[in-house]
Amino acid sequence: MSTLSLIWVVCRFLHFLAVMQLFGISVFTRLLAPASFGPVLLRQLRRWQGIAGVITLLTAFAMVAIQGGLMGDGWQDSFSYPIWLAVLDTAFGQVWRWHLLFTALMMLCLLLPADRLREALLLLAATALLAGLGAVGHAAMRDGWVGTLQRTNHTLHLLAAAYWFGGLLPLLACLRQCRGPRRTEAITTLLRFSAYGHLAVALVIGTGMLDTLMVVGTWPVNWHSPYQMLLLLKMGLVVLMVGAALYNRYHIVPGFAADPQRAQRDVVRTTLLLLALSLLVILLVSLFATLEPVPAG
């Protein structure tokens, strides 16, 4: 793998990570938390929100430059304005123009005073960014109604995954409030996240299976295909994540009544495990997205 290709993978990884985190924080503070509790959570998470926003902005523009180098003759074309324009005229660029626009709007929203309107606008911007990511790469390999179905399915996959992964950091912030004066509101928020989390996990699995069938055409068991092997590894990690989430919800959480301190400590540990597994999954996706799904010949 060339240096430019490696940087592309890193940029893609950071970009997905940041957009998903923006989405998860906005969902938690705007939709799941009671109106009076959302600002309390946001005060804990706004720094992370700002970091994610800056990473989203930098990587969105960097990916245009890197794509220019990959299309052209290397590093010199990564810094060529005419090459950037050529990139924006490709199928990728047609989608990325809108992606850059919504990235800029997202940054403007981050500069607004913290309130529910700001979080609603950020949620809309993050949703649009995820929809853009769902319309590029292997999801754009088909045309017509089948292509529309594939891109719609991939977008739903990303939204469900962003709810799950993006909600883990706010979940940790929410847990800190469970032993303070905001305990009731914090528990309400956590229960809402868990309830909708079941739907999100089901969507991740269902849309992921359909996406695999539409890209690969069969179950990914071709040992000669690095793409399929990495995809299979990703699926194994998702199974581990589902197992950890179920253990968390149905074994640890009921223990809050008997021993709240121990239960909270165990929830934090499993959440950190889920965060680590999520990072590995996103890294794998960023890597195998640069590979061919089916080996030639």
C-alpha positions as a Markdown table, in Angstrom:
| # | Residue | x | y | z |
|---|---|---|---|---|
| 1 | Met | 0.0 | 0.0 | 0.0 |
| 2 | Ser | 1.4 | 3.4 | -1.0 |
| 3 | Thr | 1.8 | 6.3 | 1.5 |
| 4 | Leu | -1.1 | 8.2 | -0.1 |
| 5 | Ser | -3.3 | 5.1 | 0.1 |
| 6 | Leu | -2.4 | 4.7 | 3.8 |
| 7 | Ile | -3.1 | 8.4 | 4.5 |
| 8 | Trp | -6.5 | 7.9 | 2.7 |
| 9 | Val | -7.3 | 5.1 | 5.1 |
| 10 | Val | -6.4 | 7.1 | 8.1 |
| 11 | Cys | -8.4 | 10.2 | 6.9 |
| 12 | Arg | -11.4 | 8.0 | 6.1 |
| 13 | Phe | -11.2 | 6.4 | 9.6 |
| 14 | Leu | -10.9 | 9.7 | 11.4 |
| 15 | His | -13.7 | 11.2 | 9.3 |
| 16 | Phe | -16.2 | 8.4 | 9.9 |
| 17 | Leu | -15.2 | 8.4 | 13.6 |
| 18 | Ala | -15.8 | 12.2 | 14.0 |
| 19 | Val | -19.1 | 12.3 | 12.0 |
| 20 | Met | -20.5 | 9.4 | 14.0 |
| 21 | Gln | -19.5 | 11.0 | 17.3 |
| 22 | Leu | -21.2 | 14.3 | 16.3 |
| 23 | Phe | -24.4 | 12.3 | 15.4 |
| 24 | Gly | -24.3 | 10.4 | 18.7 |
| 25 | Ile | -23.8 | 13.4 | 20.9 |
| 26 | Ser | -26.6 | 15.3 | 19.2 |
| 27 | Val | -29.0 | 12.3 | 19.4 |
| 28 | Phe | -28.2 | 12.0 | 23.1 |
| 29 | Thr | -28.5 | 15.7 | 24.1 |
| 30 | Arg | -31.4 | 16.6 | 21.7 |
| 31 | Leu | -33.6 | 13.5 | 21.4 |
| 32 | Leu | -32.9 | 11.2 | 24.3 |
| 33 | Ala | -32.3 | 13.5 | 27.3 |
| 34 | Pro | -35.2 | 15.3 | 28.9 |
| 35 | Ala | -35.2 | 19.0 | 27.9 |
| 36 | Ser | -33.8 | 20.1 | 31.3 |
| 37 | Phe | -31.1 | 17.5 | 31.3 |
| 38 | Gly | -29.7 | 17.9 | 27.7 |
| 39 | Pro | -27.7 | 21.1 | 28.5 |
| 40 | Val | -26.2 | 19.4 | 31.6 |
| 41 | Leu | -24.9 | 16.6 | 29.3 |
| 42 | Leu | -23.8 | 19.0 | 26.6 |
| 43 | Arg | -21.6 | 20.8 | 29.1 |
| 44 | Gln | -19.6 | 17.6 | 29.6 |
| 45 | Leu | -19.6 | 16.7 | 25.9 |
| 46 | Arg | -19.2 | 20.1 | 24.1 |
| 47 | Arg | -15.4 | 19.8 | 24.1 |
| 48 | Trp | -15.6 | 16.4 | 22.4 |
| 49 | Gln | -18.2 | 17.8 | 20.0 |
| 50 | Gly | -15.8 | 20.6 | 19.0 |
| 51 | Ile | -12.9 | 18.2 | 18.5 |
| 52 | Ala | -15.1 | 16.0 | 16.3 |
| 53 | Gly | -16.2 | 19.0 | 14.3 |
| 54 | Val | -12.6 | 20.1 | 13.6 |
| 55 | Ile | -11.6 | 16.6 | 12.6 |
| 56 | Thr | -14.6 | 16.3 | 10.3 |
| 57 | Leu | -13.7 | 19.6 | 8.6 |
| 58 | Leu | -10.0 | 18.9 | 8.1 |
| 59 | Thr | -10.5 | 15.3 | 6.9 |
| 60 | Ala | -13.3 | 16.2 | 4.5 |
| 61 | Phe | -11.1 | 18.7 | 2.6 |
| 62 | Ala | -8.0 | 16.5 | 3.0 |
| 63 | Met | -9.8 | 13.6 | 1.3 |
| 64 | Val | -10.3 | 15.7 | -1.8 |
| 65 | Ala | -6.6 | 16.5 | -2.0 |
| 66 | Ile | -5.6 | 12.9 | -1.3 |
| 67 | Gln | -8.0 | 11.6 | -3.9 |
| 68 | Gly | -6.4 | 14.0 | -6.3 |
| 69 | Gly | -3.0 | 12.4 | -5.7 |
| 70 | Leu | -4.4 | 8.9 | -6.0 |
| 71 | Met | -6.1 | 9.9 | -9.3 |
| 72 | Gly | -3.0 | 11.7 | -10.6 |
| 73 | Asp | 0.7 | 11.2 | -10.3 |
| 74 | Gly | 1.2 | 11.3 | -6.6 |
| 75 | Trp | 1.9 | 13.9 | -4.0 |
| 76 | Gln | 2.4 | 16.8 | -6.5 |
| 77 | Asp | -1.2 | 16.4 | -7.7 |
| 78 | Ser | -2.5 | 16.4 | -4.1 |
| 79 | Phe | -1.6 | 20.1 | -4.0 |
| 80 | Ser | -2.9 | 21.0 | -7.5 |
| 81 | Tyr | -6.1 | 23.1 | -7.6 |
| 82 | Pro | -7.1 | 21.9 | -11.1 |
| 83 | Ile | -6.8 | 18.3 | -9.9 |
| 84 | Trp | -9.1 | 19.2 | -7.0 |
| 85 | Leu | -11.7 | 20.5 | -9.5 |
| 86 | Ala | -11.3 | 17.3 | -11.5 |
| 87 | Val | -11.9 | 15.2 | -8.4 |
| 88 | Leu | -15.1 | 17.2 | -7.7 |
| 89 | Asp | -16.3 | 16.4 | -11.2 |
| 90 | Thr | -16.1 | 12.6 | -10.6 |
| 91 | Ala | -19.0 | 10.5 | -9.2 |
| 92 | Phe | -17.3 | 10.8 | -5.8 |
| 93 | Gly | -17.0 | 14.5 | -6.2 |
| 94 | Gln | -20.6 | 15.0 | -7.1 |
| 95 | Val | -21.6 | 13.7 | -3.7 |
| 96 | Trp | -18.6 | 15.3 | -1.9 |
| 97 | Arg | -19.5 | 18.8 | -3.0 |
| 98 | Trp | -22.7 | 18.5 | -0.9 |
| 99 | His | -20.6 | 16.8 | 1.8 |
| 100 | Leu | -18.3 | 19.8 | 2.0 |
| 101 | Leu | -21.2 | 22.2 | 2.2 |
| 102 | Phe | -22.9 | 20.3 | 5.1 |
| 103 | Thr | -19.5 | 20.1 | 6.8 |
| 104 | Ala | -19.2 | 23.9 | 6.6 |
| 105 | Leu | -22.8 | 24.3 | 7.9 |
| 106 | Met | -22.0 | 21.9 | 10.7 |
| 107 | Met | -19.0 | 24.1 | 11.7 |
| 108 | Leu | -21.2 | 27.2 | 11.7 |
| 109 | Cys | -23.7 | 25.4 | 14.0 |
| 110 | Leu | -20.9 | 24.5 | 16.4 |
| 111 | Leu | -20.2 | 28.3 | 16.8 |
| 112 | Leu | -23.8 | 29.0 | 17.9 |
| 113 | Pro | -24.8 | 29.3 | 21.6 |
| 114 | Ala | -25.5 | 26.0 | 23.2 |
| 115 | Asp | -29.3 | 25.4 | 23.1 |
| 116 | Arg | -31.8 | 22.8 | 21.8 |
| 117 | Leu | -32.0 | 24.6 | 18.4 |
| 118 | Arg | -28.2 | 24.3 | 17.9 |
| 119 | Glu | -28.4 | 20.6 | 18.8 |
| 120 | Ala | -31.2 | 20.1 | 16.3 |
| 121 | Leu | -29.3 | 21.8 | 13.5 |
| 122 | Leu | -26.2 | 19.8 | 14.4 |
| 123 | Leu | -28.2 | 16.6 | 14.3 |
| 124 | Leu | -29.6 | 17.5 | 10.8 |
| 125 | Ala | -26.1 | 18.3 | 9.6 |
| 126 | Ala | -24.6 | 15.1 | 11.0 |
| 127 | Thr | -27.5 | 13.1 | 9.4 |
| 128 | Ala | -26.8 | 14.7 | 6.0 |
| 129 | Leu | -23.1 | 13.9 | 6.4 |
| 130 | Leu | -23.8 | 10.2 | 7.1 |
| 131 | Ala | -26.1 | 10.1 | 4.1 |
| 132 | Gly | -23.3 | 11.5 | 2.0 |
| 133 | Leu | -20.9 | 8.8 | 3.3 |
| 134 | Gly | -23.6 | 6.2 | 2.5 |
| 135 | Ala | -23.6 | 7.3 | -1.2 |
| 136 | Val | -19.9 | 6.9 | -2.0 |
| 137 | Gly | -17.5 | 3.9 | -2.2 |
| 138 | His | -18.8 | 0.5 | -2.9 |
| 139 | Ala | -22.3 | 1.7 | -2.1 |
| 140 | Ala | -22.2 | 3.7 | -5.4 |
| 141 | Met | -21.3 | 0.7 | -7.6 |
| 142 | Arg | -24.8 | 0.1 | -9.0 |
| 143 | Asp | -27.1 | 2.4 | -11.0 |
| 144 | Gly | -30.9 | 2.7 | -11.3 |
| 145 | Trp | -33.3 | 1.6 | -8.6 |
| 146 | Val | -30.9 | -1.1 | -7.4 |
| 147 | Gly | -28.3 | 1.5 | -6.8 |
| 148 | Thr | -30.8 | 3.7 | -4.9 |
| 149 | Leu | -31.7 | 0.7 | -2.7 |
| 150 | Gln | -28.1 | 0.0 | -2.1 |
| 151 | Arg | -27.2 | 3.6 | -1.1 |
| 152 | Thr | -30.4 | 3.9 | 1.1 |
| 153 | Asn | -29.5 | 0.6 | 2.8 |
| 154 | His | -25.9 | 1.7 | 3.4 |
| 155 | Thr | -27.1 | 5.0 | 4.8 |
| 156 | Leu | -29.4 | 3.3 | 7.2 |
| 157 | His | -26.5 | 1.0 | 8.2 |
| 158 | Leu | -24.3 | 4.1 | 9.0 |
| 159 | Leu | -27.1 | 5.9 | 10.9 |
| 160 | Ala | -27.8 | 2.8 | 13.1 |
| 161 | Ala | -24.0 | 2.3 | 13.7 |
| 162 | Ala | -23.6 | 6.0 | 14.5 |
| 163 | Tyr | -26.4 | 5.8 | 17.0 |
| 164 | Trp | -24.7 | 2.8 | 18.7 |
| 165 | Phe | -21.1 | 3.9 | 18.5 |
| 166 | Gly | -21.7 | 7.7 | 18.8 |
| 167 | Gly | -23.8 | 7.1 | 21.9 |
| 168 | Leu | -21.1 | 5.3 | 23.9 |
| 169 | Leu | -19.2 | 8.5 | 25.0 |
| 170 | Pro | -22.5 | 10.3 | 26.0 |
| 171 | Leu | -23.5 | 7.1 | 27.8 |
| 172 | Leu | -20.3 | 7.4 | 30.0 |
| 173 | Ala | -21.1 | 11.1 | 30.6 |
| 174 | Cys | -24.6 | 10.2 | 31.6 |
| 175 | Leu | -23.4 | 7.5 | 34.0 |
| 176 | Arg | -21.5 | 10.2 | 36.0 |
| 177 | Gln | -24.9 | 11.9 | 36.7 |
| 178 | Cys | -26.5 | 8.7 | 38.1 |
| 179 | Arg | -25.2 | 9.3 | 41.6 |
| 180 | Gly | -26.0 | 13.0 | 41.7 |
| 181 | Pro | -29.1 | 15.3 | 41.9 |
| 182 | Arg | -29.9 | 14.6 | 38.2 |
| 183 | Arg | -30.1 | 10.8 | 38.9 |
| 184 | Thr | -33.7 | 10.4 | 37.7 |
| 185 | Glu | -33.1 | 12.3 | 34.4 |
| 186 | Ala | -29.9 | 10.4 | 33.8 |
| 187 | Ile | -31.6 | 7.0 | 34.3 |
| 188 | Thr | -34.5 | 8.1 | 32.0 |
| 189 | Thr | -31.9 | 9.0 | 29.3 |
| 190 | Leu | -30.1 | 5.7 | 29.6 |
| 191 | Leu | -33.3 | 3.7 | 29.4 |
| 192 | Arg | -34.3 | 5.5 | 26.3 |
| 193 | Phe | -30.9 | 4.9 | 24.7 |
| 194 | Ser | -31.1 | 1.2 | 25.6 |
| 195 | Ala | -34.7 | 0.9 | 24.2 |
| 196 | Tyr | -33.8 | 2.4 | 20.9 |
| 197 | Gly | -30.5 | 0.7 | 21.0 |
| 198 | His | -32.2 | -2.7 | 20.4 |
| 199 | Leu | -33.6 | -1.3 | 17.1 |
| 200 | Ala | -30.2 | 0.2 | 16.2 |
| 201 | Val | -28.4 | -3.1 | 16.7 |
| 202 | Ala | -31.1 | -5.0 | 14.6 |
| 203 | Leu | -30.7 | -2.4 | 11.8 |
| 204 | Val | -26.9 | -2.7 | 11.9 |
| 205 | Ile | -27.1 | -6.5 | 11.5 |
| 206 | Gly | -29.9 | -6.5 | 8.9 |
| 207 | Thr | -28.6 | -3.7 | 6.7 |
| 208 | Gly | -25.1 | -5.1 | 7.0 |
| 209 | Met | -26.2 | -8.5 | 5.7 |
| 210 | Leu | -28.0 | -6.9 | 2.8 |
| 211 | Asp | -25.0 | -4.6 | 2.1 |
| 212 | Thr | -22.7 | -7.6 | 2.0 |
| 213 | Leu | -25.0 | -9.5 | -0.4 |
| 214 | Met | -25.2 | -6.5 | -2.7 |
| 215 | Val | -21.5 | -5.8 | -2.8 |
| 216 | Val | -20.0 | -9.3 | -2.6 |
| 217 | Gly | -23.0 | -11.3 | -4.1 |
| 218 | Thr | -22.6 | -14.1 | -1.5 |
| 219 | Trp | -21.3 | -14.9 | 1.9 |
| 220 | Pro | -17.7 | -13.5 | 2.3 |
| 221 | Val | -15.7 | -16.8 | 2.4 |
| 222 | Asn | -13.3 | -16.3 | -0.4 |
| 223 | Trp | -9.9 | -16.8 | 1.2 |
| 224 | His | -8.2 | -15.2 | -1.8 |
| 225 | Ser | -10.0 | -11.9 | -1.2 |
| 226 | Pro | -8.4 | -9.6 | 1.4 |
| 227 | Tyr | -11.7 | -7.5 | 1.3 |
| 228 | Gln | -13.8 | -10.5 | 2.2 |
| 229 | Met | -11.5 | -11.7 | 4.9 |
| 230 | Leu | -11.4 | -8.3 | 6.5 |
| 231 | Leu | -15.2 | -8.1 | 6.1 |
| 232 | Leu | -15.6 | -11.4 | 7.9 |
| 233 | Leu | -13.3 | -10.2 | 10.7 |
| 234 | Lys | -15.5 | -7.1 | 11.0 |
| 235 | Met | -18.6 | -9.3 | 11.3 |
| 236 | Gly | -16.9 | -11.3 | 14.0 |
| 237 | Leu | -16.2 | -8.1 | 16.0 |
| 238 | Val | -19.8 | -7.0 | 15.6 |
| 239 | Val | -20.9 | -10.3 | 17.0 |
| 240 | Leu | -18.6 | -9.7 | 20.0 |
| 241 | Met | -20.1 | -6.2 | 20.4 |
| 242 | Val | -23.6 | -7.5 | 20.4 |
| 243 | Gly | -22.7 | -10.1 | 23.0 |
| 244 | Ala | -21.1 | -7.4 | 25.2 |
| 245 | Ala | -24.1 | -5.1 | 24.8 |
| 246 | Leu | -26.5 | -7.9 | 25.7 |
| 247 | Tyr | -24.4 | -8.9 | 28.7 |
| 248 | Asn | -24.4 | -5.3 | 29.8 |
| 249 | Arg | -28.1 | -4.8 | 29.4 |
| 250 | Tyr | -29.4 | -8.1 | 30.8 |
| 251 | His | -26.8 | -9.1 | 33.3 |
| 252 | Ile | -25.1 | -6.0 | 34.7 |
| 253 | Val | -27.9 | -3.4 | 34.6 |
| 254 | Pro | -30.4 | -5.5 | 36.7 |
| 255 | Gly | -27.7 | -5.5 | 39.4 |
| 256 | Phe | -28.1 | -1.7 | 40.0 |
| 257 | Ala | -30.8 | -2.4 | 42.5 |
| 258 | Ala | -28.6 | -4.7 | 44.7 |
| 259 | Asp | -25.2 | -3.1 | 44.3 |
| 260 | Pro | -25.3 | 0.2 | 42.3 |
| 261 | Gln | -21.6 | 1.0 | 42.7 |
| 262 | Arg | -20.4 | -2.3 | 41.4 |
| 263 | Ala | -23.0 | -2.3 | 38.6 |
| 264 | Gln | -21.9 | 1.2 | 37.5 |
| 265 | Arg | -18.3 | 0.1 | 37.5 |
| 266 | Asp | -19.1 | -2.9 | 35.3 |
| 267 | Val | -21.1 | -0.9 | 32.9 |
| 268 | Val | -18.2 | 1.5 | 32.5 |
| 269 | Arg | -15.9 | -1.4 | 31.7 |
| 270 | Thr | -18.2 | -3.0 | 29.1 |
| 271 | Thr | -18.8 | 0.4 | 27.5 |
| 272 | Leu | -15.0 | 1.0 | 27.2 |
| 273 | Leu | -14.7 | -2.5 | 25.7 |
| 274 | Leu | -17.5 | -1.6 | 23.2 |
| 275 | Leu | -15.7 | 1.7 | 22.4 |
| 276 | Ala | -12.4 | -0.2 | 21.7 |
| 277 | Leu | -14.2 | -2.8 | 19.5 |
| 278 | Ser | -16.1 | 0.0 | 17.6 |
| 279 | Leu | -12.8 | 1.7 | 16.8 |
| 280 | Leu | -11.4 | -1.6 | 15.4 |
| 281 | Val | -14.6 | -2.0 | 13.3 |
| 282 | Ile | -14.4 | 1.5 | 11.8 |
| 283 | Leu | -10.7 | 1.0 | 11.1 |
| 284 | Leu | -11.3 | -2.3 | 9.3 |
| 285 | Val | -14.1 | -0.6 | 7.2 |
| 286 | Ser | -11.8 | 2.2 | 6.3 |
| 287 | Leu | -9.2 | -0.3 | 5.2 |
| 288 | Phe | -11.3 | -2.8 | 3.2 |
| 289 | Ala | -13.2 | 0.0 | 1.5 |
| 290 | Thr | -10.1 | 0.6 | -0.6 |
| 291 | Leu | -10.0 | -3.0 | -1.8 |
| 292 | Glu | -11.9 | -4.9 | -4.5 |
| 293 | Pro | -14.8 | -7.0 | -3.1 |
| 294 | Val | -14.2 | -9.9 | -5.5 |
| 295 | Pro | -10.7 | -10.8 | -6.7 |
| 296 | Ala | -10.1 | -10.6 | -10.5 |
| 297 | Gly | -9.9 | -13.8 | -12.4 |
